[in-house]
Amino acid sequence: MGVATANSVLVVTFANELLERYQDPYRAALEAGYVRIRPVLMTALAMIIGMVPMALGLGEGGEQNAPLGRAVIGGLIFATTATLFFVPAVFMLVSKITHSEKSESSAEPAFGAGA
């Protein structure tokens, strides 16, 4: 859970920086996913490779911890996929909604300002 959260925070933080630069949520989300794919995959793969011996359950009493290792590997695979595809998509949708609300509120005059 911690690795997935940290990776998602990295993607969203980078996308926010790009949103300030480009003012386009789609472009910011797409570029953030593209630029951060390597660090996210490296972190997830390091964790997955580190869990393989535990998931194999070799050695004395290894069969007790094997299901936990397999569950962690499955969770990391799902979380990494979600970080690379789902998080940028949700960022783009939320940014579009907030960006359109800000532009609508700034386009309308303040109450009583036109009189």
Jmol script that loads the backbone (N, CA, C; Angstrom):
load data "model"
ATOM      1  N   MET A   1       0.822  -1.191   0.000  1.00  0.00           N
ATOM      2  CA  MET A   1       0.000   0.000   0.000  1.00  0.00           C
ATOM      3  C   MET A   1       0.866   1.255   0.000  1.00  0.00           C
ATOM      4  N   GLY A   2       1.942   1.232   0.729  1.00  0.00           N
ATOM      5  CA  GLY A   2       2.807   2.400   0.805  1.00  0.00           C
ATOM      6  C   GLY A   2       3.503   2.706  -0.506  1.00  0.00           C
ATOM      7  N   VAL A   3       3.936   1.670  -1.201  1.00  0.00           N
ATOM      8  CA  VAL A   3       4.619   1.861  -2.488  1.00  0.00           C
ATOM      9  C   VAL A   3       3.637   2.417  -3.516  1.00  0.00           C
ATOM     10  N   ALA A   4       2.428   1.884  -3.543  1.00  0.00           N
ATOM     11  CA  ALA A   4       1.425   2.353  -4.498  1.00  0.00           C
ATOM     12  C   ALA A   4       1.046   3.803  -4.220  1.00  0.00           C
ATOM     13  N   THR A   5       0.890   4.139  -2.961  1.00  0.00           N
ATOM     14  CA  THR A   5       0.538   5.506  -2.596  1.00  0.00           C
ATOM     15  C   THR A   5       1.659   6.473  -2.962  1.00  0.00           C
ATOM     16  N   ALA A   6       2.886   6.092  -2.670  1.00  0.00           N
ATOM     17  CA  ALA A   6       4.022   6.957  -2.989  1.00  0.00           C
ATOM     18  C   ALA A   6       4.135   7.168  -4.500  1.00  0.00           C
ATOM     19  N   ASN A   7       3.942   6.112  -5.271  1.00  0.00           N
ATOM     20  CA  ASN A   7       4.003   6.247  -6.731  1.00  0.00           C
ATOM     21  C   ASN A   7       2.879   7.130  -7.250  1.00  0.00           C
ATOM     22  N   SER A   8       1.688   6.974  -6.700  1.00  0.00           N
ATOM     23  CA  SER A   8       0.564   7.805  -7.134  1.00  0.00           C
ATOM     24  C   SER A   8       0.789   9.270  -6.777  1.00  0.00           C
ATOM     25  N   VAL A   9       1.345   9.515  -5.610  1.00  0.00           N
ATOM     26  CA  VAL A   9       1.642  10.891  -5.206  1.00  0.00           C
ATOM     27  C   VAL A   9       2.668  11.507  -6.154  1.00  0.00           C
ATOM     28  N   LEU A  10       3.669  10.729  -6.549  1.00  0.00           N
ATOM     29  CA  LEU A  10       4.660  11.241  -7.500  1.00  0.00           C
ATOM     30  C   LEU A  10       4.011  11.634  -8.823  1.00  0.00           C
ATOM     31  N   VAL A  11       3.127  10.795  -9.327  1.00  0.00           N
ATOM     32  CA  VAL A  11       2.479  11.069 -10.606  1.00  0.00           C
ATOM     33  C   VAL A  11       1.587  12.311 -10.496  1.00  0.00           C
ATOM     34  N   VAL A  12       0.801  12.405  -9.434  1.00  0.00           N
ATOM     35  CA  VAL A  12      -0.114  13.543  -9.285  1.00  0.00           C
ATOM     36  C   VAL A  12       0.660  14.840  -9.063  1.00  0.00           C
ATOM     37  N   THR A  13       1.707  14.798  -8.265  1.00  0.00           N
ATOM     38  CA  THR A  13       2.509  16.004  -8.030  1.00  0.00           C
ATOM     39  C   THR A  13       3.134  16.502  -9.325  1.00  0.00           C
ATOM     40  N   PHE A  14       3.675  15.587 -10.097  1.00  0.00           N
ATOM     41  CA  PHE A  14       4.284  15.970 -11.364  1.00  0.00           C
ATOM     42  C   PHE A  14       3.222  16.495 -12.334  1.00  0.00           C
ATOM     43  N   ALA A  15       2.047  15.870 -12.339  1.00  0.00           N
ATOM     44  CA  ALA A  15       0.967  16.324 -13.213  1.00  0.00           C
ATOM     45  C   ALA A  15       0.500  17.721 -12.812  1.00  0.00           C
ATOM     46  N   ASN A  16       0.458  18.027 -11.514  1.00  0.00           N
ATOM     47  CA  ASN A  16       0.093  19.373 -11.065  1.00  0.00           C
ATOM     48  C   ASN A  16       1.096  20.415 -11.548  1.00  0.00           C
ATOM     49  N   GLU A  17       2.381  20.076 -11.503  1.00  0.00           N
ATOM     50  CA  GLU A  17       3.406  20.996 -12.003  1.00  0.00           C
ATOM     51  C   GLU A  17       3.232  21.235 -13.498  1.00  0.00           C
ATOM     52  N   LEU A  18       2.940  20.166 -14.232  1.00  0.00           N
ATOM     53  CA  LEU A  18       2.742  20.317 -15.676  1.00  0.00           C
ATOM     54  C   LEU A  18       1.455  21.063 -15.991  1.00  0.00           C
ATOM     55  N   LEU A  19       0.443  20.917 -15.143  1.00  0.00           N
ATOM     56  CA  LEU A  19      -0.812  21.631 -15.362  1.00  0.00           C
ATOM     57  C   LEU A  19      -0.607  23.133 -15.234  1.00  0.00           C
ATOM     58  N   GLU A  20       0.218  23.549 -14.289  1.00  0.00           N
ATOM     59  CA  GLU A  20       0.526  24.974 -14.157  1.00  0.00           C
ATOM     60  C   GLU A  20       1.247  25.497 -15.391  1.00  0.00           C
ATOM     61  N   ARG A  21       2.096  24.655 -15.968  1.00  0.00           N
ATOM     62  CA  ARG A  21       2.872  25.077 -17.140  1.00  0.00           C
ATOM     63  C   ARG A  21       2.018  25.085 -18.406  1.00  0.00           C
ATOM     64  N   TYR A  22       1.258  24.010 -18.652  1.00  0.00           N
ATOM     65  CA  TYR A  22       0.540  23.869 -19.925  1.00  0.00           C
ATOM     66  C   TYR A  22      -0.895  24.376 -19.889  1.00  0.00           C
ATOM     67  N   GLN A  23      -1.522  24.441 -18.735  1.00  0.00           N
ATOM     68  CA  GLN A  23      -2.927  24.815 -18.591  1.00  0.00           C
ATOM     69  C   GLN A  23      -3.855  23.873 -19.356  1.00  0.00           C
ATOM     70  N   ASP A  24      -3.413  22.642 -19.587  1.00  0.00           N
ATOM     71  CA  ASP A  24      -4.224  21.639 -20.280  1.00  0.00           C
ATOM     72  C   ASP A  24      -4.176  20.344 -19.471  1.00  0.00           C
ATOM     73  N   PRO A  25      -5.286  19.955 -18.830  1.00  0.00           N
ATOM     74  CA  PRO A  25      -5.273  18.756 -17.986  1.00  0.00           C
ATOM     75  C   PRO A  25      -4.937  17.482 -18.749  1.00  0.00           C
ATOM     76  N   TYR A  26      -5.411  17.374 -19.989  1.00  0.00           N
ATOM     77  CA  TYR A  26      -5.136  16.172 -20.779  1.00  0.00           C
ATOM     78  C   TYR A  26      -3.638  16.030 -21.046  1.00  0.00           C
ATOM     79  N   ARG A  27      -3.026  17.096 -21.492  1.00  0.00           N
ATOM     80  CA  ARG A  27      -1.592  17.056 -21.793  1.00  0.00           C
ATOM     81  C   ARG A  27      -0.759  16.826 -20.533  1.00  0.00           C
ATOM     82  N   ALA A  28      -1.162  17.454 -19.426  1.00  0.00           N
ATOM     83  CA  ALA A  28      -0.435  17.293 -18.163  1.00  0.00           C
ATOM     84  C   ALA A  28      -0.513  15.851 -17.673  1.00  0.00           C
ATOM     85  N   ALA A  29      -1.704  15.243 -17.731  1.00  0.00           N
ATOM     86  CA  ALA A  29      -1.873  13.863 -17.275  1.00  0.00           C
ATOM     87  C   ALA A  29      -1.115  12.894 -18.169  1.00  0.00           C
ATOM     88  N   LEU A  30      -1.189  13.117 -19.468  1.00  0.00           N
ATOM     89  CA  LEU A  30      -0.511  12.227 -20.414  1.00  0.00           C
ATOM     90  C   LEU A  30       1.002  12.286 -20.241  1.00  0.00           C
ATOM     91  N   GLU A  31       1.539  13.480 -20.142  1.00  0.00           N
ATOM     92  CA  GLU A  31       2.987  13.617 -19.992  1.00  0.00           C
ATOM     93  C   GLU A  31       3.470  13.130 -18.631  1.00  0.00           C
ATOM     94  N   ALA A  32       2.680  13.345 -17.584  1.00  0.00           N
ATOM     95  CA  ALA A  32       3.064  12.871 -16.252  1.00  0.00           C
ATOM     96  C   ALA A  32       3.132  11.345 -16.230  1.00  0.00           C
ATOM     97  N   GLY A  33       2.151  10.703 -16.853  1.00  0.00           N
ATOM     98  CA  GLY A  33       2.180   9.243 -16.932  1.00  0.00           C
ATOM     99  C   GLY A  33       3.362   8.739 -17.742  1.00  0.00           C
ATOM    100  N   TYR A  34       3.660   9.438 -18.821  1.00  0.00           N
ATOM    101  CA  TYR A  34       4.768   9.027 -19.688  1.00  0.00           C
ATOM    102  C   TYR A  34       6.126   9.227 -19.013  1.00  0.00           C
ATOM    103  N   VAL A  35       6.321  10.365 -18.377  1.00  0.00           N
ATOM    104  CA  VAL A  35       7.617  10.680 -17.767  1.00  0.00           C
ATOM    105  C   VAL A  35       7.856   9.827 -16.517  1.00  0.00           C
ATOM    106  N   ARG A  36       6.810   9.569 -15.747  1.00  0.00           N
ATOM    107  CA  ARG A  36       6.960   8.842 -14.481  1.00  0.00           C
ATOM    108  C   ARG A  36       6.824   7.332 -14.612  1.00  0.00           C
ATOM    109  N   ILE A  37       6.663   6.810 -15.834  1.00  0.00           N
ATOM    110  CA  ILE A  37       6.496   5.367 -16.002  1.00  0.00           C
ATOM    111  C   ILE A  37       7.747   4.603 -15.552  1.00  0.00           C
ATOM    112  N   ARG A  38       8.911   5.127 -15.867  1.00  0.00           N
ATOM    113  CA  ARG A  38      10.153   4.430 -15.516  1.00  0.00           C
ATOM    114  C   ARG A  38      10.369   4.352 -14.001  1.00  0.00           C
ATOM    115  N   PRO A  39      10.297   5.469 -13.239  1.00  0.00           N
ATOM    116  CA  PRO A  39      10.488   5.348 -11.796  1.00  0.00           C
ATOM    117  C   PRO A  39       9.428   4.485 -11.118  1.00  0.00           C
ATOM    118  N   VAL A  40       8.184   4.565 -11.600  1.00  0.00           N
ATOM    119  CA  VAL A  40       7.122   3.747 -11.003  1.00  0.00           C
ATOM    120  C   VAL A  40       7.382   2.274 -11.254  1.00  0.00           C
ATOM    121  N   LEU A  41       7.733   1.927 -12.487  1.00  0.00           N
ATOM    122  CA  LEU A  41       8.016   0.524 -12.806  1.00  0.00           C
ATOM    123  C   LEU A  41       9.255   0.004 -12.072  1.00  0.00           C
ATOM    124  N   MET A  42      10.272   0.842 -11.953  1.00  0.00           N
ATOM    125  CA  MET A  42      11.486   0.405 -11.245  1.00  0.00           C
ATOM    126  C   MET A  42      11.196   0.125  -9.781  1.00  0.00           C
ATOM    127  N   THR A  43      10.425   0.973  -9.145  1.00  0.00           N
ATOM    128  CA  THR A  43      10.080   0.777  -7.738  1.00  0.00           C
ATOM    129  C   THR A  43       9.235  -0.472  -7.557  1.00  0.00           C
ATOM    130  N   ALA A  44       8.232  -0.641  -8.402  1.00  0.00           N
ATOM    131  CA  ALA A  44       7.344  -1.798  -8.284  1.00  0.00           C
ATOM    132  C   ALA A  44       8.083  -3.097  -8.590  1.00  0.00           C
ATOM    133  N   LEU A  45       8.908  -3.099  -9.627  1.00  0.00           N
ATOM    134  CA  LEU A  45       9.645  -4.315  -9.969  1.00  0.00           C
ATOM    135  C   LEU A  45      10.651  -4.699  -8.891  1.00  0.00           C
ATOM    136  N   ALA A  46      11.268  -3.724  -8.271  1.00  0.00           N
ATOM    137  CA  ALA A  46      12.195  -4.036  -7.172  1.00  0.00           C
ATOM    138  C   ALA A  46      11.455  -4.715  -6.029  1.00  0.00           C
ATOM    139  N   MET A  47      10.266  -4.222  -5.705  1.00  0.00           N
ATOM    140  CA  MET A  47       9.466  -4.837  -4.649  1.00  0.00           C
ATOM    141  C   MET A  47       9.013  -6.234  -5.048  1.00  0.00           C
ATOM    142  N   ILE A  48       8.561  -6.380  -6.286  1.00  0.00           N
ATOM    143  CA  ILE A  48       8.067  -7.678  -6.753  1.00  0.00           C
ATOM    144  C   ILE A  48       9.189  -8.705  -6.759  1.00  0.00           C
ATOM    145  N   ILE A  49      10.345  -8.323  -7.285  1.00  0.00           N
ATOM    146  CA  ILE A  49      11.477  -9.254  -7.324  1.00  0.00           C
ATOM    147  C   ILE A  49      11.922  -9.617  -5.910  1.00  0.00           C
ATOM    148  N   GLY A  50      11.862  -8.661  -5.007  1.00  0.00           N
ATOM    149  CA  GLY A  50      12.222  -8.940  -3.619  1.00  0.00           C
ATOM    150  C   GLY A  50      11.252  -9.886  -2.932  1.00  0.00           C
ATOM    151  N   MET A  51      10.003  -9.929  -3.390  1.00  0.00           N
ATOM    152  CA  MET A  51       8.993 -10.798  -2.777  1.00  0.00           C
ATOM    153  C   MET A  51       8.940 -12.194  -3.385  1.00  0.00           C
ATOM    154  N   VAL A  52       9.606 -12.420  -4.508  1.00  0.00           N
ATOM    155  CA  VAL A  52       9.552 -13.725  -5.176  1.00  0.00           C
ATOM    156  C   VAL A  52      10.040 -14.862  -4.280  1.00  0.00           C
ATOM    157  N   PRO A  53      11.165 -14.741  -3.574  1.00  0.00           N
ATOM    158  CA  PRO A  53      11.573 -15.856  -2.705  1.00  0.00           C
ATOM    159  C   PRO A  53      10.528 -16.189  -1.639  1.00  0.00           C
ATOM    160  N   MET A  54       9.898 -15.171  -1.097  1.00  0.00           N
ATOM    161  CA  MET A  54       8.852 -15.413  -0.103  1.00  0.00           C
ATOM    162  C   MET A  54       7.644 -16.095  -0.746  1.00  0.00           C
ATOM    163  N   ALA A  55       7.283 -15.677  -1.957  1.00  0.00           N
ATOM    164  CA  ALA A  55       6.123 -16.245  -2.643  1.00  0.00           C
ATOM    165  C   ALA A  55       6.356 -17.693  -3.059  1.00  0.00           C
ATOM    166  N   LEU A  56       7.606 -18.070  -3.297  1.00  0.00           N
ATOM    167  CA  LEU A  56       7.897 -19.453  -3.684  1.00  0.00           C
ATOM    168  C   LEU A  56       7.758 -20.409  -2.507  1.00  0.00           C
ATOM    169  N   GLY A  57       7.981 -19.922  -1.313  1.00  0.00           N
ATOM    170  CA  GLY A  57       7.800 -20.737  -0.120  1.00  0.00           C
ATOM    171  C   GLY A  57       8.818 -21.842   0.040  1.00  0.00           C
ATOM    172  N   LEU A  58      10.032 -21.603  -0.338  1.00  0.00           N
ATOM    173  CA  LEU A  58      11.085 -22.610  -0.210  1.00  0.00           C
ATOM    174  C   LEU A  58      11.665 -22.590   1.202  1.00  0.00           C
ATOM    175  N   GLY A  59      12.209 -23.699   1.622  1.00  0.00           N
ATOM    176  CA  GLY A  59      12.873 -23.760   2.926  1.00  0.00           C
ATOM    177  C   GLY A  59      11.929 -24.162   4.044  1.00  0.00           C
ATOM    178  N   GLU A  60      12.484 -24.224   5.242  1.00  0.00           N
ATOM    179  CA  GLU A  60      11.733 -24.623   6.429  1.00  0.00           C
ATOM    180  C   GLU A  60      10.641 -23.608   6.742  1.00  0.00           C
ATOM    181  N   GLY A  61       9.406 -24.047   6.787  1.00  0.00           N
ATOM    182  CA  GLY A  61       8.293 -23.180   7.148  1.00  0.00           C
ATOM    183  C   GLY A  61       7.941 -22.136   6.110  1.00  0.00           C
ATOM    184  N   GLY A  62       8.511 -22.228   4.929  1.00  0.00           N
ATOM    185  CA  GLY A  62       8.262 -21.236   3.888  1.00  0.00           C
ATOM    186  C   GLY A  62       6.848 -21.268   3.360  1.00  0.00           C
ATOM    187  N   GLU A  63       6.191 -22.423   3.491  1.00  0.00           N
ATOM    188  CA  GLU A  63       4.824 -22.531   2.972  1.00  0.00           C
ATOM    189  C   GLU A  63       3.828 -21.681   3.773  1.00  0.00           C
ATOM    190  N   GLN A  64       4.208 -21.286   4.970  1.00  0.00           N
ATOM    191  CA  GLN A  64       3.321 -20.423   5.753  1.00  0.00           C
ATOM    192  C   GLN A  64       3.273 -18.999   5.208  1.00  0.00           C
ATOM    193  N   ASN A  65       4.391 -18.509   4.747  1.00  0.00           N
ATOM    194  CA  ASN A  65       4.469 -17.122   4.272  1.00  0.00           C
ATOM    195  C   ASN A  65       4.212 -16.973   2.774  1.00  0.00           C
ATOM    196  N   ALA A  66       4.173 -18.080   2.051  1.00  0.00           N
ATOM    197  CA  ALA A  66       4.011 -18.018   0.594  1.00  0.00           C
ATOM    198  C   ALA A  66       2.719 -17.309   0.173  1.00  0.00           C
ATOM    199  N   PRO A  67       1.574 -17.588   0.783  1.00  0.00           N
ATOM    200  CA  PRO A  67       0.357 -16.866   0.355  1.00  0.00           C
ATOM    201  C   PRO A  67       0.457 -15.350   0.555  1.00  0.00           C
ATOM    202  N   LEU A  68       1.121 -14.933   1.626  1.00  0.00           N
ATOM    203  CA  LEU A  68       1.298 -13.500   1.854  1.00  0.00           C
ATOM    204  C   LEU A  68       2.160 -12.888   0.749  1.00  0.00           C
ATOM    205  N   GLY A  69       3.225 -13.567   0.385  1.00  0.00           N
ATOM    206  CA  GLY A  69       4.093 -13.080  -0.686  1.00  0.00           C
ATOM    207  C   GLY A  69       3.358 -12.970  -2.008  1.00  0.00           C
ATOM    208  N   ARG A  70       2.526 -13.975  -2.299  1.00  0.00           N
ATOM    209  CA  ARG A  70       1.755 -13.938  -3.547  1.00  0.00           C
ATOM    210  C   ARG A  70       0.730 -12.812  -3.530  1.00  0.00           C
ATOM    211  N   ALA A  71       0.105 -12.589  -2.397  1.00  0.00           N
ATOM    212  CA  ALA A  71      -0.872 -11.500  -2.290  1.00  0.00           C
ATOM    213  C   ALA A  71      -0.209 -10.139  -2.465  1.00  0.00           C
ATOM    214  N   VAL A  72       0.975  -9.978  -1.890  1.00  0.00           N
ATOM    215  CA  VAL A  72       1.692  -8.706  -2.024  1.00  0.00           C
ATOM    216  C   VAL A  72       2.085  -8.474  -3.483  1.00  0.00           C
ATOM    217  N   ILE A  73       2.557  -9.513  -4.149  1.00  0.00           N
ATOM    218  CA  ILE A  73       2.934  -9.386  -5.564  1.00  0.00           C
ATOM    219  C   ILE A  73       1.714  -9.026  -6.408  1.00  0.00           C
ATOM    220  N   GLY A  74       0.598  -9.685  -6.185  1.00  0.00           N
ATOM    221  CA  GLY A  74      -0.626  -9.372  -6.925  1.00  0.00           C
ATOM    222  C   GLY A  74      -1.090  -7.952  -6.670  1.00  0.00           C
ATOM    223  N   GLY A  75      -1.024  -7.526  -5.422  1.00  0.00           N
ATOM    224  CA  GLY A  75      -1.415  -6.164  -5.085  1.00  0.00           C
ATOM    225  C   GLY A  75      -0.517  -5.133  -5.732  1.00  0.00           C
ATOM    226  N   LEU A  76       0.778  -5.412  -5.770  1.00  0.00           N
ATOM    227  CA  LEU A  76       1.717  -4.481  -6.407  1.00  0.00           C
ATOM    228  C   LEU A  76       1.471  -4.370  -7.910  1.00  0.00           C
ATOM    229  N   ILE A  77       1.178  -5.487  -8.539  1.00  0.00           N
ATOM    230  CA  ILE A  77       0.900  -5.466  -9.982  1.00  0.00           C
ATOM    231  C   ILE A  77      -0.359  -4.640 -10.261  1.00  0.00           C
ATOM    232  N   PHE A  78      -1.405  -4.881  -9.471  1.00  0.00           N
ATOM    233  CA  PHE A  78      -2.644  -4.120  -9.657  1.00  0.00           C
ATOM    234  C   PHE A  78      -2.428  -2.635  -9.365  1.00  0.00           C
ATOM    235  N   ALA A  79      -1.738  -2.340  -8.271  1.00  0.00           N
ATOM    236  CA  ALA A  79      -1.526  -0.942  -7.881  1.00  0.00           C
ATOM    237  C   ALA A  79      -0.655  -0.202  -8.892  1.00  0.00           C
ATOM    238  N   THR A  80       0.333  -0.877  -9.448  1.00  0.00           N
ATOM    239  CA  THR A  80       1.189  -0.242 -10.448  1.00  0.00           C
ATOM    240  C   THR A  80       0.398   0.065 -11.715  1.00  0.00           C
ATOM    241  N   THR A  81      -0.434  -0.865 -12.128  1.00  0.00           N
ATOM    242  CA  THR A  81      -1.285  -0.636 -13.297  1.00  0.00           C
ATOM    243  C   THR A  81      -2.235   0.537 -13.042  1.00  0.00           C
ATOM    244  N   ALA A  82      -2.820   0.564 -11.859  1.00  0.00           N
ATOM    245  CA  ALA A  82      -3.732   1.659 -11.520  1.00  0.00           C
ATOM    246  C   ALA A  82      -2.994   2.993 -11.477  1.00  0.00           C
ATOM    247  N   THR A  83      -1.775   2.990 -10.948  1.00  0.00           N
ATOM    248  CA  THR A  83      -0.991   4.223 -10.868  1.00  0.00           C
ATOM    249  C   THR A  83      -0.671   4.765 -12.255  1.00  0.00           C
ATOM    250  N   LEU A  84      -0.396   3.893 -13.187  1.00  0.00           N
ATOM    251  CA  LEU A  84       0.017   4.344 -14.513  1.00  0.00           C
ATOM    252  C   LEU A  84      -1.150   4.697 -15.435  1.00  0.00           C
ATOM    253  N   PHE A  85      -2.331   4.134 -15.184  1.00  0.00           N
ATOM    254  CA  PHE A  85      -3.453   4.376 -16.089  1.00  0.00           C
ATOM    255  C   PHE A  85      -4.626   5.075 -15.404  1.00  0.00           C
ATOM    256  N   PHE A  86      -5.033   4.584 -14.250  1.00  0.00           N
ATOM    257  CA  PHE A  86      -6.220   5.103 -13.580  1.00  0.00           C
ATOM    258  C   PHE A  86      -5.972   6.466 -12.941  1.00  0.00           C
ATOM    259  N   VAL A  87      -4.845   6.625 -12.267  1.00  0.00           N
ATOM    260  CA  VAL A  87      -4.547   7.884 -11.571  1.00  0.00           C
ATOM    261  C   VAL A  87      -4.444   9.062 -12.548  1.00  0.00           C
ATOM    262  N   PRO A  88      -3.718   8.953 -13.672  1.00  0.00           N
ATOM    263  CA  PRO A  88      -3.708  10.087 -14.611  1.00  0.00           C
ATOM    264  C   PRO A  88      -5.082  10.385 -15.208  1.00  0.00           C
ATOM    265  N   ALA A  89      -5.886   9.341 -15.445  1.00  0.00           N
ATOM    266  CA  ALA A  89      -7.223   9.567 -16.002  1.00  0.00           C
ATOM    267  C   ALA A  89      -8.108  10.318 -15.010  1.00  0.00           C
ATOM    268  N   VAL A  90      -8.065   9.915 -13.752  1.00  0.00           N
ATOM    269  CA  VAL A  90      -8.863  10.602 -12.740  1.00  0.00           C
ATOM    270  C   VAL A  90      -8.339  12.024 -12.535  1.00  0.00           C
ATOM    271  N   PHE A  91      -7.024  12.203 -12.556  1.00  0.00           N
ATOM    272  CA  PHE A  91      -6.445  13.545 -12.441  1.00  0.00           C
ATOM    273  C   PHE A  91      -6.962  14.438 -13.556  1.00  0.00           C
ATOM    274  N   MET A  92      -6.984  13.910 -14.775  1.00  0.00           N
ATOM    275  CA  MET A  92      -7.441  14.700 -15.914  1.00  0.00           C
ATOM    276  C   MET A  92      -8.909  15.091 -15.743  1.00  0.00           C
ATOM    277  N   LEU A  93      -9.753  14.157 -15.347  1.00  0.00           N
ATOM    278  CA  LEU A  93     -11.177  14.455 -15.179  1.00  0.00           C
ATOM    279  C   LEU A  93     -11.416  15.483 -14.069  1.00  0.00           C
ATOM    280  N   VAL A  94     -10.758  15.291 -12.941  1.00  0.00           N
ATOM    281  CA  VAL A  94     -10.931  16.221 -11.824  1.00  0.00           C
ATOM    282  C   VAL A  94     -10.383  17.596 -12.191  1.00  0.00           C
ATOM    283  N   SER A  95      -9.257  17.639 -12.872  1.00  0.00           N
ATOM    284  CA  SER A  95      -8.677  18.921 -13.272  1.00  0.00           C
ATOM    285  C   SER A  95      -9.562  19.649 -14.275  1.00  0.00           C
ATOM    286  N   LYS A  96     -10.173  18.906 -15.191  1.00  0.00           N
ATOM    287  CA  LYS A  96     -11.079  19.531 -16.153  1.00  0.00           C
ATOM    288  C   LYS A  96     -12.269  20.148 -15.443  1.00  0.00           C
ATOM    289  N   ILE A  97     -12.816  19.425 -14.472  1.00  0.00           N
ATOM    290  CA  ILE A  97     -13.980  19.937 -13.742  1.00  0.00           C
ATOM    291  C   ILE A  97     -13.596  21.188 -12.959  1.00  0.00           C
ATOM    292  N   THR A  98     -12.481  21.124 -12.242  1.00  0.00           N
ATOM    293  CA  THR A  98     -12.068  22.277 -11.435  1.00  0.00           C
ATOM    294  C   THR A  98     -11.663  23.445 -12.326  1.00  0.00           C
ATOM    295  N   HIS A  99     -10.992  23.156 -13.407  1.00  0.00           N
ATOM    296  CA  HIS A  99     -10.549  24.213 -14.318  1.00  0.00           C
ATOM    297  C   HIS A  99     -11.751  24.909 -14.964  1.00  0.00           C
ATOM    298  N   SER A 100     -12.771  24.134 -15.353  1.00  0.00           N
ATOM    299  CA  SER A 100     -13.951  24.746 -15.976  1.00  0.00           C
ATOM    300  C   SER A 100     -14.746  25.549 -14.952  1.00  0.00           C
ATOM    301  N   GLU A 101     -14.797  25.082 -13.701  1.00  0.00           N
ATOM    302  CA  GLU A 101     -15.499  25.844 -12.660  1.00  0.00           C
ATOM    303  C   GLU A 101     -14.780  27.161 -12.373  1.00  0.00           C
ATOM    304  N   LYS A 102     -13.455  27.134 -12.363  1.00  0.00           N
ATOM    305  CA  LYS A 102     -12.693  28.372 -12.122  1.00  0.00           C
ATOM    306  C   LYS A 102     -12.897  29.362 -13.253  1.00  0.00           C
ATOM    307  N   SER A 103     -12.899  28.875 -14.496  1.00  0.00           N
ATOM    308  CA  SER A 103     -13.060  29.790 -15.628  1.00  0.00           C
ATOM    309  C   SER A 103     -14.478  30.341 -15.683  1.00  0.00           C
ATOM    310  N   GLU A 104     -15.485  29.540 -15.295  1.00  0.00           N
ATOM    311  CA  GLU A 104     -16.861  30.036 -15.275  1.00  0.00           C
ATOM    312  C   GLU A 104     -17.047  31.081 -14.183  1.00  0.00           C
ATOM    313  N   SER A 105     -16.461  30.847 -13.015  1.00  0.00           N
ATOM    314  CA  SER A 105     -16.640  31.787 -11.915  1.00  0.00           C
ATOM    315  C   SER A 105     -15.894  33.098 -12.167  1.00  0.00           C
ATOM    316  N   SER A 106     -14.777  33.043 -12.882  1.00  0.00           N
ATOM    317  CA  SER A 106     -14.044  34.268 -13.172  1.00  0.00           C
ATOM    318  C   SER A 106     -14.684  35.048 -14.320  1.00  0.00           C
ATOM    319  N   ALA A 107     -15.477  34.381 -15.187  1.00  0.00           N
ATOM    320  CA  ALA A 107     -16.107  35.048 -16.315  1.00  0.00           C
ATOM    321  C   ALA A 107     -17.343  35.821 -15.875  1.00  0.00           C
ATOM    322  N   GLU A 108     -17.995  35.380 -14.793  1.00  0.00           N
ATOM    323  CA  GLU A 108     -19.188  36.061 -14.329  1.00  0.00           C
ATOM    324  C   GLU A 108     -18.808  37.245 -13.448  1.00  0.00           C
ATOM    325  N   PRO A 109     -19.500  38.377 -13.609  1.00  0.00           N
ATOM    326  CA  PRO A 109     -19.204  39.523 -12.744  1.00  0.00           C
ATOM    327  C   PRO A 109     -19.687  39.247 -11.328  1.00  0.00           C
ATOM    328  N   ALA A 110     -19.104  39.917 -10.395  1.00  0.00           N
ATOM    329  CA  ALA A 110     -19.505  39.765  -9.009  1.00  0.00           C
ATOM    330  C   ALA A 110     -20.914  40.302  -8.824  1.00  0.00           C
ATOM    331  N   PHE A 111     -21.614  39.822  -7.810  1.00  0.00           N
ATOM    332  CA  PHE A 111     -22.991  40.220  -7.547  1.00  0.00           C
ATOM    333  C   PHE A 111     -23.068  41.727  -7.309  1.00  0.00           C
ATOM    334  N   GLY A 112     -23.870  42.389  -8.083  1.00  0.00           N
ATOM    335  CA  GLY A 112     -24.065  43.817  -7.916  1.00  0.00           C
ATOM    336  C   GLY A 112     -22.982  44.675  -8.548  1.00  0.00           C
ATOM    337  N   ALA A 113     -22.047  44.075  -9.268  1.00  0.00           N
ATOM    338  CA  ALA A 113     -20.951  44.841  -9.824  1.00  0.00           C
ATOM    339  C   ALA A 113     -21.363  45.570 -11.099  1.00  0.00           C
ATOM    340  N   GLY A 114     -22.404  45.063 -11.792  1.00  0.00           N
ATOM    341  CA  GLY A 114     -22.785  45.662 -13.069  1.00  0.00           C
ATOM    342  C   GLY A 114     -23.712  46.852 -12.911  1.00  0.00           C
ATOM    343  N   ALA A 115     -24.209  47.158 -11.765  1.00  0.00           N
ATOM    344  CA  ALA A 115     -25.189  48.239 -11.594  1.00  0.00           C
ATOM    345  C   ALA A 115     -24.490  49.499 -11.463  1.00  0.00           C
TER     346      ALA A 115
END
end "model"
wireframe off; spacefill off
backbone 0.3
color backbone group
